[in-house]
Amino acid sequence: MSFTEKFTALDRHCRDFHQTHFTPSWLQPSRSHLYICLALIMAVIAIAANGHMRSWQFAKWQAEPDRYFVADMPSVSTTDAGFFLATAKAIKTDKTSDAFHQKRLFPNNHDYQANPDKRLTTEQLLPILIAYFAPDASNKALMDTAHAMLPITAMITALAIICAFGIAGFWWEGAIAALGGGLSFSYLSRSAVGRIDTDQLNLAFFYGVTALALLAGRVRGWRAAILTSLCAGALNWLFSWWYSKDIFSWFFLGVLVWVSLMTHRDLKRTGAQAAIFILLSGTFTNMGGVALDMFTDLNLEFGALIFPNTFQTITELNVIPFIDLLRSITYDPVIGAFGIISLLIWVIFNPVIGLAVLPILGLGLLNFMFGNRVVFFAAPLVWFGVAWGIFALLRCFTGWLMARYDTASPAVQTPSYVTRIAAMVMPVSALIVTVLVYLNAYNPLTKPYLPAPSFSHEVLTGFNQLSNRIASRPDSKPAVIASWWDYGYMATFLSDMPSLHDGGIQTSPVTHYVARALTADSQAETAAILSFLATDGLAGLQTNSTKKGALEARFAAFTGASNTDIYLVLTHQMVPWMGAISQLGMWDAENGKPINIRPGDNTLAYQNIRCNADNASPYLICAGRQFDLARGTINKSPLMRHMIETRGGKIIARRDYAHPQGLVMQAHDLGDMTIQTQIIHPRLYHSSFNQLFYLGTADPDYFSLIDDNFPFYRIYKVKN
């Protein structure tokens, strides 16, 4: 017997075994008119609930404009929103995004021209849609349009999820998957109000292409197979235009090939469908992938220099425990565990489709490599498992109920009430499960979820007004914003000014040197670094990174002259970011080692404490400890170096103690009876950020204050 004959016999044996042992009739979904009607009702509920949640969130934002709006424009809840808005503005104005990209990574992209022919296919699809639907290129029109899209994209996402599982034959379960997955924290947190990002449709495209790939593999006729393969390839091409992660194309191709081959056992048919999908997708020649080293490497090399990886400080890339992962998908880990177990059992009963979609579950497990940014892809699949497990148990119950009377006595007719109960168990239960899933997920009734803006109203207002402040400058020098990378996109969008760095280039050495400038204990060094970056940029860093000591020599030779006006924006939001900033800035790039302030630790942070005066003693009680401000002791130990009191961001009192390595206490009177007390390391006390933002002690040789809205932000101009 040849190998082909042996394989065919084994295949036939496996199919017969599965058909005999794992295809009970009672476990198959009904195909009655009642089932179809109820599936339609559940689908409408899931779609409407997803759209309503985002509309409700926006209405809540509108009710508090002082917090959620800036200059009549809604705020954003993701740092990347500014990228798509600024791109849309450039497209709306010039039919190309080149004008925006020329303002990024200043001054290196000054002559950037990636799309001189103004072809829309070279631009990203999301900003194209924002630009198309916006009535004009004003910031308000673009913001309003982008926010109006969110409920619509949420409903499209729910529809795509329903179709993916419905095409597999499980419409009820698909509706539950769309309802639970779309309102799970893992996805809602990435598609809620203000989340102007590709994530709002990533799930729709992912499950939409999967649905068409399943359909292409399952249809019978050749014409239908060709047509569905064309549709799957076209939608995959559109997905690549929306979100250029072409590695997903290999998964979709695998689904199509596996399902088609296992369903029809026809190599010619499967090969033809695969070829059509590959050619129409247009993504396989790019060999798209993920640069794993950007996520896994602790340090990155740049010429002779070694820098810490910025990705190590990004919150959304943090690995979350498995229990928290389940909680982000189903709110209750028990429900999540039940969903995964049920899903694995479902794969046994439905191996062809089950093995095709099971890799989606692996995307959730990629949390342990890429952080929590990919968990939401698996959310609908886990909720599908929850729904299938519940409905399977109910079908098992009704099957047992009917079998009990059918086998009791052939002469005894099954009571009519038993038949009615058996007929109503599934429809009634389906509606109850739909309601319970909605109430379990995030919703306005029981679990309202309202995301906070990524940036405060005051800070965005500062960026929005900055362009007006510099418009009346007496000189015509180029102007650039220097701040932390999180602000890069929105700062450019609101001010129309270039920035030194942003979220798309956060791993470049520029980020390290901006961090070093903020944590430097010399304002002269801070001004030298910022001036070098604004004048020579990344190209200058590359030129001076081939030899150790070259950059330090350039910084030391700083004369205070610059051909660029640099506006340093320091904000209250950078205070909690100081831990990440210091990890990147307190670093010896020439030797690739951290500059530790204590053994094994280079992190600087503001530790806020609460203090109360003890009238019965001369001590101030802070965080359960006794502070003697007369002697500079903490619990009678000489641990303090300075005691600083400020009002309105200016020093009003200062005490120095004879403990040169001691800690520093800062007490800030922020107004409205608000006192903020901090304990900080002396290195942080002397940092340029602390001196400029909290204490307002700018060295006039290097910085001049041009906009003071303390305690929210301060904007300094670097002297030149």
LINURSUL-V624381 format. One record per residue. N is the residue number from 1. RES is the residue in one small letter. PSI is psi in whole degrees, -180 to 180 (* if undefined). OMEGA is omega in radians with two decimals (999 if undefined). Layout:
{{N,RES,PSI,OMEGA} {N,RES,PSI,OMEGA}}
This chain:
{{1,m,130,-3.11} {2,s,169,3.13} {3,f,-41,-3.14} {4,t,-42,3.14} {5,e,-39,3.10} {6,k,-43,3.14} {7,f,-42,3.13} {8,t,-41,3.12} {9,a,-42,3.12} {10,l,-41,3.12} {11,d,-44,3.13} {12,r,-40,3.14} {13,h,-43,3.13} {14,c,-42,3.14} {15,r,-42,3.12} {16,d,-41,3.13} {17,f,-44,-3.14} {18,h,-40,3.14} {19,q,-34,-3.09} {20,t,-38,-2.97} {21,h,-19,-3.00} {22,f,24,3.10} {23,t,56,3.09} {24,p,141,-3.08} {25,s,-33,-3.07} {26,w,-15,-3.10} {27,l,-10,-3.11} {28,q,140,3.11} {29,p,146,3.12} {30,s,155,3.07} {31,r,23,-3.11} {32,s,166,3.09} {33,h,-35,3.12} {34,l,-42,3.12} {35,y,-45,-3.11} {36,i,-45,-3.14} {37,c,-43,-3.13} {38,l,-36,3.08} {39,a,-40,3.11} {40,l,-42,3.12} {41,i,-45,3.14} {42,m,-37,3.12} {43,a,-42,3.12} {44,v,-42,3.11} {45,i,-46,-3.12} {46,a,-44,-3.13} {47,i,-46,-3.12} {48,a,-40,-3.13} {49,a,-40,3.13} {50,n,-43,3.11} {51,g,-39,-3.10} {52,h,-36,-3.12} {53,m,-44,-3.14} {54,r,-35,3.09} {55,s,-40,3.11} {56,w,-42,3.12} {57,q,-44,-3.13} {58,f,-37,3.10} {59,a,-37,3.10} {60,k,-39,3.07} {61,w,-43,-3.13} {62,q,-29,-3.12} {63,a,-17,3.12} {64,e,69,-3.07} {65,p,-29,-3.12} {66,d,-20,-3.14} {67,r,-38,-2.97} {68,y,-2,-3.14} {69,f,157,3.04} {70,v,120,-3.12} {71,a,48,3.13} {72,d,15,3.12} {73,m,137,3.08} {74,p,148,-3.13} {75,s,-169,3.14} {76,v,155,-3.14} {77,s,22,3.03} {78,t,142,-3.12} {79,t,-20,-3.11} {80,d,-9,-3.08} {81,a,-40,-3.12} {82,g,-31,3.12} {83,f,-50,-3.09} {84,f,-34,3.12} {85,l,-44,3.13} {86,a,-36,3.07} {87,t,-43,3.12} {88,a,-39,3.13} {89,k,-44,-3.14} {90,a,-41,3.12} {91,i,-42,3.14} {92,k,-34,-3.08} {93,t,-46,-2.99} {94,d,1,-3.09} {95,k,12,3.10} {96,t,153,-3.12} {97,s,6,-3.06} {98,d,-38,-3.10} {99,a,-35,3.10} {100,f,-46,-3.09} {101,h,-25,3.09} {102,q,-18,3.14} {103,k,-4,-3.13} {104,r,150,3.12} {105,l,46,-3.12} {106,f,138,0.07} {107,p,15,-2.97} {108,n,-30,-3.06} {109,n,21,-3.05} {110,h,-35,-3.12} {111,d,20,-3.10} {112,y,131,3.13} {113,q,84,-3.11} {114,a,-21,-3.06} {115,n,63,-3.11} {116,p,-26,-3.13} {117,d,-4,3.10} {118,k,42,3.07} {119,r,127,-3.07} {120,l,-28,-3.10} {121,t,-15,3.08} {122,t,-10,3.11} {123,e,161,3.09} {124,q,148,-3.00} {125,l,-38,-3.10} {126,l,-53,3.11} {127,p,-29,3.07} {128,i,-45,3.14} {129,l,-42,3.11} {130,i,-45,-3.14} {131,a,-38,-3.10} {132,y,-44,-3.06} {133,f,-19,3.12} {134,a,136,-3.12} {135,p,-27,3.11} {136,d,-177,-3.05} {137,a,13,3.11} {138,s,153,3.13} {139,n,-41,-3.12} {140,k,-45,-3.13} {141,a,-42,3.13} {142,l,-43,3.13} {143,m,-47,-3.13} {144,d,-42,3.14} {145,t,-45,-3.13} {146,a,-40,3.13} {147,h,-35,3.13} {148,a,-23,-3.13} {149,m,-25,-2.98} {150,l,-48,3.09} {151,p,-35,-3.13} {152,i,-46,-3.14} {153,t,-31,3.08} {154,a,-40,3.13} {155,m,-37,3.07} {156,i,-40,3.11} {157,t,-46,3.12} {158,a,-42,3.13} {159,l,-43,-3.13} {160,a,-41,3.13} {161,i,-44,3.12} {162,i,-45,-3.13} {163,c,-38,-3.12} {164,a,-47,-3.13} {165,f,-28,3.10} {166,g,-41,3.10} {167,i,-30,3.07} {168,a,-8,3.09} {169,g,10,-3.05} {170,f,77,-3.07} {171,w,-43,3.11} {172,w,-50,-3.12} {173,e,-35,3.11} {174,g,-38,3.11} {175,a,-41,3.10} {176,i,-39,3.11} {177,a,-40,3.13} {178,a,-38,-3.13} {179,l,-52,-3.11} {180,g,-43,-3.13} {181,g,-39,-3.13} {182,g,-25,-3.14} {183,l,10,3.05} {184,s,155,-3.13} {185,f,-35,-3.09} {186,s,-35,3.13} {187,y,-38,-3.12} {188,l,-37,-3.13} {189,s,-15,-3.13} {190,r,5,3.13} {191,s,18,-3.12} {192,a,-177,3.13} {193,v,136,-3.14} {194,g,-10,-3.11} {195,r,74,3.12} {196,i,91,-2.97} {197,d,163,3.13} {198,t,-20,-3.13} {199,d,-24,-3.09} {200,q,-22,3.09} {201,l,1,3.13} {202,n,-42,-3.14} {203,l,-37,3.13} {204,a,-48,3.13} {205,f,-43,-3.10} {206,f,-51,-3.12} {207,y,-25,3.08} {208,g,-47,3.10} {209,v,-39,3.09} {210,t,-42,3.13} {211,a,-45,-3.13} {212,l,-34,3.08} {213,a,-41,3.07} {214,l,-43,-3.14} {215,l,-42,3.13} {216,a,-35,3.14} {217,g,-21,-3.05} {218,r,-26,-3.08} {219,v,156,-3.02} {220,r,-56,-3.01} {221,g,154,3.13} {222,w,-43,-3.12} {223,r,-45,3.12} {224,a,-38,3.13} {225,a,-43,3.13} {226,i,-45,-3.11} {227,l,-47,-3.12} {228,t,-33,3.08} {229,s,-38,3.07} {230,l,-44,-3.14} {231,c,-41,3.13} {232,a,-44,3.12} {233,g,-40,3.13} {234,a,-43,3.14} {235,l,-34,3.09} {236,n,-37,3.06} {237,w,-40,3.11} {238,l,-38,3.09} {239,f,-42,3.12} {240,s,-34,3.08} {241,w,-36,-3.14} {242,w,-45,-3.02} {243,y,103,-2.95} {244,s,64,3.00} {245,k,80,-2.99} {246,d,-6,3.11} {247,i,-25,3.09} {248,f,-26,-3.11} {249,s,-34,3.14} {250,w,-35,3.07} {251,f,-47,-3.12} {252,f,-41,3.10} {253,l,-41,3.11} {254,g,-40,3.10} {255,v,-48,-3.11} {256,l,-49,-3.09} {257,v,-47,-3.10} {258,w,-50,-3.08} {259,v,-42,3.14} {260,s,-45,-3.11} {261,l,-43,-3.12} {262,m,-25,-3.13} {263,t,-42,-3.01} {264,h,-17,-3.12} {265,r,43,-3.07} {266,d,104,-3.09} {267,l,-38,-3.13} {268,k,-46,3.14} {269,r,-48,-3.12} {270,t,-42,3.12} {271,g,-41,3.12} {272,a,-43,3.12} {273,q,-42,3.13} {274,a,-42,3.14} {275,a,-42,3.12} {276,i,-46,-3.12} {277,f,-44,-3.11} {278,i,-46,-3.09} {279,l,-41,-3.08} {280,l,-29,3.13} {281,s,-41,3.13} {282,g,21,-3.06} {283,t,-15,-3.01} {284,f,-23,3.10} {285,t,-20,-3.14} {286,n,-19,-3.10} {287,m,47,-3.10} {288,g,145,3.13} {289,g,-168,-3.14} {290,v,129,3.11} {291,a,93,-3.05} {292,l,-33,-3.08} {293,d,-25,3.11} {294,m,-25,-3.13} {295,f,-31,-2.99} {296,t,-29,-3.11} {297,d,132,3.11} {298,l,-33,-3.11} {299,n,152,-3.14} {300,l,135,-3.12} {301,e,144,3.11} {302,f,97,-3.03} {303,g,-128,3.12} {304,a,2,-3.08} {305,l,155,3.13} {306,i,126,-3.08} {307,f,152,3.04} {308,p,149,-3.12} {309,n,120,3.14} {310,t,-31,-3.10} {311,f,-23,-3.13} {312,q,-13,-3.10} {313,t,2,-3.08} {314,i,127,-3.02} {315,t,-45,-3.04} {316,e,-10,3.06} {317,l,2,3.10} {318,n,139,3.07} {319,v,128,3.14} {320,i,147,3.13} {321,p,155,-3.06} {322,f,-38,3.13} {323,i,-43,3.11} {324,d,-32,3.07} {325,l,-46,3.10} {326,l,-39,-3.13} {327,r,-34,3.13} {328,s,-21,-3.13} {329,i,-45,-3.01} {330,t,7,-3.14} {331,y,-44,3.12} {332,d,122,-3.12} {333,p,-30,3.12} {334,v,-43,3.11} {335,i,-41,3.12} {336,g,-44,3.11} {337,a,-41,3.09} {338,f,-40,3.14} {339,g,-43,-3.13} {340,i,-43,3.12} {341,i,-45,3.12} {342,s,-39,3.13} {343,l,-44,3.14} {344,l,-36,3.07} {345,i,-40,3.11} {346,w,-37,3.11} {347,v,-36,3.12} {348,i,-41,-3.12} {349,f,-22,-3.12} {350,n,68,-2.96} {351,p,-34,-3.08} {352,v,-57,3.14} {353,i,-37,-3.11} {354,g,-47,3.13} {355,l,-24,3.12} {356,a,-40,-3.06} {357,v,-9,-3.10} {358,l,-34,3.11} {359,p,-20,3.11} {360,i,-35,3.11} {361,l,-32,3.12} {362,g,-25,3.10} {363,l,-35,3.07} {364,g,-37,-3.14} {365,l,-19,3.08} {366,l,-7,2.98} {367,n,-33,-3.08} {368,f,-1,3.06} {369,m,-45,-3.04} {370,f,5,-3.11} {371,g,-168,-2.98} {372,n,10,-3.08} {373,r,-13,-3.12} {374,v,1,-3.07} {375,v,-36,-3.00} {376,f,-20,3.10} {377,f,-32,-3.10} {378,a,-12,-3.05} {379,a,-49,3.12} {380,p,-35,-3.12} {381,l,-40,3.10} {382,v,-42,3.10} {383,w,-32,3.01} {384,f,-43,3.10} {385,g,-40,3.09} {386,v,-49,-3.11} {387,a,-46,-3.13} {388,w,-40,3.13} {389,g,-43,3.13} {390,i,-47,-3.11} {391,f,-32,3.09} {392,a,-41,3.10} {393,l,-39,3.12} {394,l,-41,3.09} {395,r,-37,3.09} {396,c,-41,3.13} {397,f,-47,-3.13} {398,t,-37,3.09} {399,g,-41,3.11} {400,w,-39,-3.12} {401,l,-45,-3.14} {402,m,-40,-3.12} {403,a,-32,-3.13} {404,r,-41,-3.14} {405,y,-32,-3.13} {406,d,-31,-3.09} {407,t,-7,-3.11} {408,a,-51,3.13} {409,s,121,-3.12} {410,p,-23,-3.08} {411,a,-16,-3.10} {412,v,125,-3.14} {413,q,140,3.13} {414,t,128,-3.14} {415,p,145,-3.09} {416,s,-35,-3.11} {417,y,-31,3.09} {418,v,-42,3.12} {419,t,-42,3.14} {420,r,-41,3.11} {421,i,-46,-3.13} {422,a,-36,-3.12} {423,a,-28,-3.06} {424,m,-14,-3.09} {425,v,-51,-3.07} {426,m,-49,-3.14} {427,p,-46,-3.13} {428,v,-43,-3.14} {429,s,-37,3.14} {430,a,-43,3.12} {431,l,-40,3.12} {432,i,-44,3.13} {433,v,-40,3.12} {434,t,-46,3.13} {435,v,-44,-3.11} {436,l,-39,3.11} {437,v,-41,3.11} {438,y,-44,-3.12} {439,l,-26,3.11} {440,n,-34,-3.12} {441,a,176,3.10} {442,y,126,-3.09} {443,n,162,-3.10} {444,p,-18,-3.04} {445,l,-52,-3.02} {446,t,-29,-3.12} {447,k,67,3.14} {448,p,135,3.13} {449,y,120,-3.13} {450,l,109,-3.11} {451,p,147,3.06} {452,a,149,3.07} {453,p,148,3.11} {454,s,-30,-3.11} {455,f,146,-3.11} {456,s,156,3.11} {457,h,-42,-3.08} {458,e,-41,-3.12} {459,v,-44,3.11} {460,l,-37,3.08} {461,t,-40,3.11} {462,g,-44,3.10} {463,f,-38,-3.11} {464,n,-31,-3.11} {465,q,-12,-3.01} {466,l,-39,-3.11} {467,s,-35,3.11} {468,n,-34,-3.10} {469,r,-33,-3.08} {470,i,-5,-3.10} {471,a,-28,-3.09} {472,s,19,3.12} {473,r,143,-3.13} {474,p,-22,-3.12} {475,d,173,-3.11} {476,s,25,3.11} {477,k,149,3.00} {478,p,149,-3.13} {479,a,145,-3.11} {480,v,148,3.09} {481,i,130,3.03} {482,a,118,3.09} {483,s,-166,3.11} {484,w,155,-2.97} {485,w,-27,-3.14} {486,d,-30,-3.09} {487,y,-12,-2.96} {488,g,-56,-3.08} {489,y,-51,-3.07} {490,m,-35,3.11} {491,a,-43,3.13} {492,t,-41,-3.14} {493,f,-47,-3.06} {494,l,-34,-3.04} {495,s,-15,-3.03} {496,d,20,3.12} {497,m,151,3.06} {498,p,163,3.12} {499,s,159,3.14} {500,l,-37,3.13} {501,h,161,-3.13} {502,d,-171,-3.05} {503,g,-23,-3.13} {504,g,-16,-3.11} {505,i,33,-3.09} {506,q,-22,-3.13} {507,t,2,3.13} {508,s,161,3.10} {509,p,-19,3.12} {510,v,-41,-3.14} {511,t,-42,3.12} {512,h,-44,-3.06} {513,y,-29,2.99} {514,v,-42,3.09} {515,a,-40,3.11} {516,r,-38,3.12} {517,a,-39,-3.13} {518,l,-34,-3.08} {519,t,-2,-3.14} {520,a,145,3.12} {521,d,17,3.10} {522,s,123,3.11} {523,q,-25,3.06} {524,a,-43,3.11} {525,e,-41,3.12} {526,t,-48,3.14} {527,a,-37,-3.14} {528,a,-45,-3.13} {529,i,-49,-3.11} {530,l,-39,3.13} {531,s,-40,3.11} {532,f,-46,-3.13} {533,l,-40,-3.11} {534,a,-23,-3.12} {535,t,-49,-3.05} {536,d,-25,3.06} {537,g,-155,-3.10} {538,l,-34,3.11} {539,a,-40,3.10} {540,g,-37,3.08} {541,l,-40,3.13} {542,q,-42,-3.12} {543,t,-37,-3.06} {544,n,11,-3.11} {545,s,-3,-3.12} {546,t,-17,-3.10} {547,k,130,3.14} {548,k,138,3.11} {549,g,-14,-3.07} {550,a,-44,-3.13} {551,l,-42,-3.14} {552,e,-36,3.11} {553,a,-38,3.11} {554,r,-41,3.12} {555,f,-42,-3.12} {556,a,-25,-3.11} {557,a,8,-3.12} {558,f,130,-3.09} {559,t,-5,-3.13} {560,g,-3,3.12} {561,a,139,3.13} {562,s,146,3.13} {563,n,12,-3.11} {564,t,140,3.00} {565,d,120,-3.06} {566,i,127,-3.14} {567,y,109,-3.12} {568,l,117,-3.11} {569,v,117,3.11} {570,l,135,-3.03} {571,t,164,3.09} {572,h,-25,3.13} {573,q,-19,3.12} {574,m,-14,3.13} {575,v,-53,3.09} {576,p,-19,3.09} {577,w,-7,-3.02} {578,m,-30,3.10} {579,g,-47,3.12} {580,a,-41,-3.14} {581,i,-44,-3.10} {582,s,-33,3.09} {583,q,-33,3.13} {584,l,-35,-3.07} {585,g,-35,3.12} {586,m,73,-2.98} {587,w,136,3.08} {588,d,98,-3.04} {589,a,-27,-3.11} {590,e,-33,3.14} {591,n,-4,3.11} {592,g,40,-3.09} {593,k,148,3.08} {594,p,151,3.03} {595,i,96,-3.00} {596,n,141,3.05} {597,i,-14,3.02} {598,r,162,-3.05} {599,p,120,3.07} {600,g,19,-3.07} {601,d,124,3.08} {602,n,23,-3.06} {603,t,128,3.03} {604,l,136,-3.11} {605,a,151,3.05} {606,y,120,3.11} {607,q,107,3.13} {608,n,136,3.13} {609,i,156,3.07} {610,r,137,-3.09} {611,c,145,3.07} {612,n,139,3.11} {613,a,137,3.08} {614,d,103,-3.06} {615,n,-22,-3.10} {616,a,-2,-3.12} {617,s,165,-3.14} {618,p,7,-3.03} {619,y,156,2.96} {620,l,126,-3.09} {621,i,114,-3.13} {622,c,123,3.11} {623,a,37,3.10} {624,g,9,-3.12} {625,r,154,-3.13} {626,q,117,3.10} {627,f,121,3.07} {628,d,100,-3.06} {629,l,-15,3.09} {630,a,-36,-3.07} {631,r,-14,-3.13} {632,g,39,-3.13} {633,t,154,3.02} {634,i,117,-3.02} {635,n,42,3.08} {636,k,9,3.07} {637,s,137,-3.10} {638,p,88,-3.02} {639,l,1,-3.06} {640,m,143,3.09} {641,r,-44,-3.14} {642,h,155,2.93} {643,m,118,-3.06} {644,i,132,3.02} {645,e,134,3.14} {646,t,157,3.01} {647,r,123,-3.10} {648,g,28,3.12} {649,g,18,3.09} {650,k,142,-3.14} {651,i,127,3.08} {652,i,-16,3.11} {653,a,150,-3.13} {654,r,137,3.05} {655,r,136,3.11} {656,d,141,-3.13} {657,y,161,-3.06} {658,a,49,3.13} {659,h,83,-2.97} {660,p,-27,-3.14} {661,q,11,-3.06} {662,g,171,3.13} {663,l,168,3.14} {664,v,132,3.02} {665,m,131,3.07} {666,q,125,3.09} {667,a,115,-3.06} {668,h,124,3.01} {669,d,105,-3.06} {670,l,3,-3.11} {671,g,168,-3.12} {672,d,39,3.09} {673,m,26,-3.13} {674,t,122,3.10} {675,i,125,3.09} {676,q,119,-3.12} {677,t,132,-3.08} {678,q,147,2.94} {679,i,124,-3.08} {680,i,160,3.07} {681,h,146,-3.13} {682,p,-29,3.10} {683,r,-38,3.09} {684,l,-36,3.11} {685,y,-42,-3.09} {686,h,-5,-3.10} {687,s,153,3.13} {688,s,-36,3.12} {689,f,-48,-3.10} {690,n,-42,-3.11} {691,q,-39,-3.09} {692,l,-41,-3.05} {693,f,-56,-3.04} {694,y,-38,-3.00} {695,l,-17,3.12} {696,g,27,-3.11} {697,t,69,-3.13} {698,a,137,3.03} {699,d,116,-3.07} {700,p,-16,3.10} {701,d,-18,-3.03} {702,y,-28,-3.05} {703,f,144,3.01} {704,s,135,-3.11} {705,l,125,-3.13} {706,i,-18,3.12} {707,d,114,-3.08} {708,d,105,3.06} {709,n,47,3.12} {710,f,140,0.23} {711,p,18,-3.09} {712,f,-48,3.10} {713,y,160,3.00} {714,r,137,3.14} {715,i,124,3.13} {716,y,147,3.00} {717,k,129,3.11} {718,v,127,-3.11} {719,k,139,3.07} {720,n,*,999}}
